[in-house]
Amino acid sequence: MNRHPSVHLHHLTGDNSWLIAFIDDENSVTLLLDPWFTEPDVQVHRLWLRQAHPTSKQPQFSDFQSLKEFLAAQNRQVDGIIITFGYSDHLHRPTIDGVDEDVPFFAFRRAAKILRTWGRKHVHEIEKEPASMGIVERIVEADNRANRVSRRSFLEKLDVRLSFLPTTAPFWEDFAQGYLHGSLTFVFSKLDSSEGKGAIIYSPHGTPVEDLKTWTTRRKSEDLELFALVAGWNVVKMPWLLGGVINFGSPKNVEVVQLLSPRYWLRTHDEITTMSGFVSMVLKRELWTKERVESETRMFGSRTKVLDMEPGETLALPLAFNHAEY
């Protein structure tokens, strides 16, 4: 089969969890992002917040083992797990406990500390931009531990790099690294194209557009193609003393789309979970429909495609496409 190199974005739940896979004819590398499968998520204490996926939209997989079996049928495996924020709907211990010991984790600072307290040995902290973390050596080490055939040449050519873009709002920098706003950025080679690089931005809670303006300069200097912005539509708020705006949603993310012109805007972290506890009584949501989001983006002539993907759906994008062609 002649398979052109491509990146696959596979939604696993109605909320945060994704597979990001880079695939060509002979090789693949698959990264699992913020896995939270079927068990309830309890934050701090069940009296504070207990939430579960709604029965109408269950995750594609019930646990890590069922995901492993799905990938094994395609001769693939989870090559690394990325954890962004330290909240348990991103860092879900019942899901993590099912992960094999040799799988490497790539995590923001606070999440990395928690993973180490759970006894995870292969935890690598994602640095703040402009630094970045290359994943090549870590995955090669995992291949060696599992006695898998080396994919070093494929990984080195692909050269996936991860970094954390925090918000620079006053007093938020430390807080953001562990708790709330900021973005995970993927930058990678297009493999069969000698021109430029590809990128994905994952921003489940949102990042102020001012903090993403550096990307306009970076895009020109590196000929950087933004394949996808993975970010929410709904605005989620708590009382000011409890954090204020939790998810920026479309009002801010529409500005990001206008600034960065991603090829796709994929919805994430908008699941209406079944909730109980104090937070469920004070949390407020402003819900945005797909029609409203598309209307707002069309107002400035955007050609970004807006997608709301169900659990189990995959978007496959060729690595060598030209953004100017669509």
C-alpha positions as CSV (number, residue, x, y, z in Angstrom):
1,M,0.0,0.0,0.0
2,N,1.3,3.4,-1.0
3,R,0.5,5.6,2.1
4,H,1.7,9.1,2.0
5,P,3.1,10.4,5.2
6,S,0.3,11.8,7.3
7,V,-0.7,13.0,10.8
8,H,-3.8,11.5,12.3
9,L,-5.8,13.3,15.0
10,H,-8.1,10.7,16.6
11,H,-10.6,11.8,19.2
12,L,-11.0,9.2,22.0
13,T,-13.6,10.8,24.3
14,G,-16.1,13.7,24.1
15,D,-13.6,15.6,26.3
16,N,-9.8,15.9,26.3
17,S,-8.4,12.6,25.2
18,W,-6.7,12.3,21.7
19,L,-4.3,10.1,19.8
20,I,-1.8,12.1,17.7
21,A,-0.2,9.7,15.2
22,F,2.4,10.2,12.5
23,I,2.3,7.4,9.9
24,D,4.0,6.5,6.6
25,D,4.4,3.3,4.6
26,E,6.6,1.5,7.0
27,N,6.6,3.3,10.4
28,S,4.4,5.1,12.8
29,V,4.6,6.9,16.1
30,T,1.5,7.3,18.2
31,L,1.2,9.7,21.1
32,L,-1.7,9.6,23.7
33,L,-2.8,13.0,24.9
34,D,-4.5,13.6,28.3
35,P,-6.2,10.2,28.7
36,W,-9.4,10.0,30.8
37,F,-11.5,7.0,30.0
38,T,-14.6,5.6,31.8
39,E,-14.1,5.8,35.5
40,P,-15.3,9.0,37.3
41,D,-13.0,11.9,37.8
42,V,-12.8,13.2,41.4
43,Q,-11.0,16.5,41.9
44,V,-9.8,17.2,45.5
45,H,-12.8,15.3,47.0
46,R,-16.1,14.0,45.7
47,L,-17.8,16.7,47.8
48,W,-15.8,19.3,45.8
49,L,-16.2,17.8,42.3
50,R,-17.1,14.4,40.9
51,Q,-17.7,14.1,37.2
52,A,-18.3,11.4,34.7
53,H,-18.6,11.1,30.9
54,P,-22.3,11.3,29.9
55,T,-24.0,8.0,29.1
56,S,-25.0,9.4,25.7
57,K,-21.3,9.8,24.6
58,Q,-19.0,7.3,26.2
59,P,-15.3,7.1,25.4
60,Q,-14.2,4.8,22.6
61,F,-12.2,2.7,25.1
62,S,-12.9,1.7,28.6
63,D,-9.3,1.4,29.7
64,F,-5.7,1.5,28.5
65,Q,-5.7,-2.2,27.8
66,S,-8.6,-1.9,25.3
67,L,-6.7,0.9,23.5
68,K,-3.6,-1.3,23.3
69,E,-5.5,-4.1,21.7
70,F,-7.0,-1.7,19.1
71,L,-3.6,-0.4,18.2
72,A,-2.0,-3.8,18.2
73,A,-4.4,-4.9,15.4
74,Q,-2.8,-2.1,13.3
75,N,0.7,-3.1,14.3
76,R,1.0,0.0,16.4
77,Q,1.3,0.9,20.1
78,V,1.2,3.9,22.4
79,D,4.8,5.3,22.0
80,G,4.4,8.1,24.5
81,I,1.8,9.7,26.7
82,I,1.5,13.5,26.9
83,I,0.0,15.1,30.1
84,T,-0.7,18.8,30.1
85,F,-2.4,20.2,33.1
86,G,-2.3,18.7,36.6
87,Y,-6.1,18.4,37.0
88,S,-7.4,14.9,37.1
89,D,-9.5,15.2,33.9
90,H,-6.2,15.5,32.2
91,L,-4.1,13.4,34.6
92,H,-6.6,10.6,35.5
93,R,-5.0,8.1,37.8
94,P,-7.4,5.2,37.1
95,T,-6.5,5.4,33.4
96,I,-2.8,6.0,34.0
97,D,-2.5,3.0,36.4
98,G,-3.2,0.7,33.5
99,V,-0.3,2.0,31.4
100,D,2.8,-0.3,31.0
101,E,5.8,0.8,33.0
102,D,8.1,1.2,30.0
103,V,5.9,3.8,28.3
104,P,7.5,7.3,28.5
105,F,5.5,10.3,29.7
106,F,6.0,13.9,28.5
107,A,4.4,16.4,30.9
108,F,4.0,20.0,32.0
109,R,5.8,20.7,35.2
110,R,3.2,20.1,37.8
111,A,1.8,17.0,36.1
112,A,5.4,15.6,35.8
113,K,5.9,16.0,39.6
114,I,2.6,14.1,40.2
115,L,3.5,11.3,37.9
116,R,6.8,10.8,39.7
117,T,5.1,10.6,43.0
118,W,3.0,7.8,41.5
119,G,6.2,5.9,40.8
120,R,6.5,6.5,37.1
121,K,10.1,6.2,36.1
122,H,10.2,7.6,32.6
123,V,8.8,11.1,33.0
124,H,10.2,14.0,30.9
125,E,9.2,17.6,31.6
126,I,8.0,19.6,28.6
127,E,9.9,22.9,28.6
128,K,8.5,26.4,28.1
129,E,8.9,28.0,24.7
130,P,11.3,29.0,23.1
131,A,12.9,25.8,24.3
132,S,11.4,22.5,23.1
133,M,11.7,18.8,23.8
134,G,12.6,16.4,21.1
135,I,11.0,13.0,21.6
136,V,13.4,10.9,19.5
137,E,15.7,9.6,22.1
138,R,12.9,8.9,24.6
139,I,11.0,6.7,22.2
140,V,14.1,5.0,20.9
141,E,14.9,4.1,24.6
142,A,11.3,2.7,25.0
143,D,11.7,0.7,21.8
144,N,14.9,-0.8,23.3
145,R,13.3,-1.6,26.6
146,A,10.4,-3.4,24.8
147,N,12.8,-5.1,22.3
148,R,11.1,-3.5,19.4
149,V,12.7,-2.8,16.0
150,S,14.4,0.6,16.1
151,R,12.6,3.5,14.3
152,R,15.4,6.0,14.9
153,S,15.8,7.1,11.3
154,F,12.0,7.7,10.9
155,L,11.9,9.5,14.2
156,E,14.9,11.7,13.4
157,K,13.4,12.6,10.1
158,L,10.1,13.4,11.6
159,D,11.7,15.3,14.5
160,V,8.6,15.9,16.7
161,R,9.2,18.6,19.2
162,L,7.0,19.5,22.2
163,S,6.9,22.8,24.1
164,F,4.7,24.6,26.6
165,L,3.5,28.1,25.8
166,P,2.2,29.6,29.0
167,T,0.2,32.8,29.5
168,T,2.2,35.8,30.5
169,A,-0.6,37.5,32.4
170,P,0.6,39.0,35.7
171,F,1.1,36.4,38.5
172,W,-0.2,33.6,36.2
173,E,3.1,32.1,34.9
174,D,3.7,29.7,37.7
175,F,0.0,29.0,38.2
176,A,-0.5,28.3,34.5
177,Q,2.2,25.7,34.3
178,G,0.4,23.5,36.7
179,Y,-3.2,24.5,36.7
180,L,-5.0,26.3,33.9
181,H,-4.2,28.2,30.8
182,G,-1.5,27.8,28.1
183,S,-0.9,25.6,25.1
184,L,0.9,22.5,24.1
185,T,2.7,23.0,20.8
186,F,3.8,20.2,18.4
187,V,6.3,21.1,15.7
188,F,7.3,18.4,13.2
189,S,8.9,17.8,9.8
190,K,6.6,17.3,6.8
191,L,8.8,14.2,5.9
192,D,8.5,14.1,2.1
193,S,8.5,17.9,1.7
194,S,11.8,19.8,2.0
195,E,10.0,23.1,2.7
196,G,9.0,24.2,6.1
197,K,7.5,22.4,9.1
198,G,4.0,21.5,10.4
199,A,2.5,22.3,13.8
200,I,-0.5,21.5,16.0
201,I,-1.6,23.7,19.0
202,Y,-3.5,22.0,21.8
203,S,-5.2,24.6,24.0
204,P,-8.0,23.0,26.0
205,H,-8.5,25.9,28.4
206,G,-7.4,28.6,26.0
207,T,-4.5,30.9,25.7
208,P,-4.7,34.7,25.3
209,V,-4.1,35.7,21.7
210,E,-1.4,38.1,22.9
211,D,0.7,35.1,24.0
212,L,0.4,33.5,20.6
213,K,1.5,36.5,18.6
214,T,5.1,35.3,18.7
215,W,3.9,32.5,16.3
216,T,3.3,35.0,13.5
217,T,7.0,35.7,13.6
218,R,8.0,32.1,14.0
219,R,5.8,31.0,11.1
220,K,7.7,33.3,8.8
221,S,11.1,32.4,10.0
222,E,10.5,28.6,10.0
223,D,7.9,28.4,7.2
224,L,5.6,26.9,9.8
225,E,2.3,25.4,8.7
226,L,-0.4,25.3,11.5
227,F,-2.3,22.1,10.6
228,A,-4.8,22.3,13.5
229,L,-5.8,24.3,16.6
230,V,-7.4,21.9,19.1
231,A,-9.4,24.2,21.4
232,G,-12.9,24.5,23.0
233,W,-15.9,26.5,22.0
234,N,-17.8,26.9,25.3
235,V,-17.0,29.5,27.9
236,V,-16.7,27.9,31.4
237,K,-16.7,30.2,34.5
238,M,-16.4,29.9,38.2
239,P,-16.9,32.7,40.8
240,W,-13.9,35.1,40.7
241,L,-12.6,33.8,44.1
242,L,-12.5,30.3,42.7
243,G,-10.7,31.1,39.5
244,G,-13.0,33.1,37.3
245,V,-12.9,32.0,33.6
246,I,-11.8,28.4,33.4
247,N,-12.2,27.9,29.7
248,F,-11.9,30.9,27.4
249,G,-13.9,29.2,24.6
250,S,-14.9,30.8,21.3
251,P,-14.7,34.5,22.2
252,K,-10.9,34.2,22.6
253,N,-10.3,31.2,20.3
254,V,-11.9,33.0,17.4
255,E,-9.2,35.7,17.8
256,V,-6.6,32.9,17.7
257,V,-8.0,31.5,14.5
258,Q,-8.0,35.0,13.0
259,L,-4.4,35.5,14.0
260,L,-3.0,32.1,13.0
261,S,-5.3,30.7,10.3
262,P,-5.1,27.0,11.1
263,R,-6.3,24.6,8.5
264,Y,-8.7,23.1,11.1
265,W,-10.1,24.0,14.4
266,L,-11.0,20.8,16.3
267,R,-13.3,21.1,19.3
268,T,-12.0,19.8,22.6
269,H,-12.8,19.9,26.4
270,D,-16.4,20.9,25.9
271,E,-18.1,17.7,27.1
272,I,-21.1,18.4,29.4
273,T,-20.1,15.9,32.1
274,T,-22.4,14.4,34.7
275,M,-21.4,16.4,37.8
276,S,-21.9,16.5,41.5
277,G,-20.4,18.4,44.4
278,F,-19.9,22.0,45.2
279,V,-18.4,23.0,41.9
280,S,-21.5,21.6,40.0
281,M,-23.6,24.2,41.8
282,V,-21.4,27.3,41.0
283,L,-20.0,26.5,37.6
284,K,-21.5,28.3,34.6
285,R,-21.3,27.6,30.9
286,E,-21.9,29.7,27.8
287,L,-22.7,27.2,25.1
288,W,-21.6,27.8,21.5
289,T,-23.1,25.9,18.5
290,K,-21.1,24.9,15.5
291,E,-23.2,27.3,13.4
292,R,-22.3,30.2,15.7
293,V,-18.6,29.4,15.7
294,E,-18.6,29.2,11.9
295,S,-20.5,32.4,11.6
296,E,-17.9,34.2,13.8
297,T,-15.0,32.9,11.8
298,R,-16.6,33.7,8.5
299,M,-16.9,37.4,9.6
300,F,-13.2,37.9,8.9
301,G,-13.0,35.7,5.8
302,S,-11.4,32.7,7.5
303,R,-11.1,29.4,5.5
304,T,-10.4,27.4,8.7
305,K,-12.6,24.3,8.8
306,V,-14.4,23.9,12.1
307,L,-14.9,20.2,13.3
308,D,-16.7,18.6,16.2
309,M,-15.4,15.1,16.2
310,E,-17.2,12.2,18.0
311,P,-15.3,9.6,20.0
312,G,-13.7,7.2,17.6
313,E,-13.4,9.7,14.7
314,T,-10.1,10.4,13.0
315,L,-8.9,13.3,10.9
316,A,-6.0,12.3,8.7
317,L,-3.9,15.1,7.1
318,P,-1.1,14.6,4.6
319,L,2.1,16.1,5.9
320,A,3.1,17.6,2.6
321,F,0.0,19.6,1.9
322,N,0.2,23.3,0.9
323,H,-1.9,25.6,3.1
324,A,-2.3,28.0,0.2
325,E,-4.1,25.4,-1.9
326,Y,-7.2,24.9,0.3
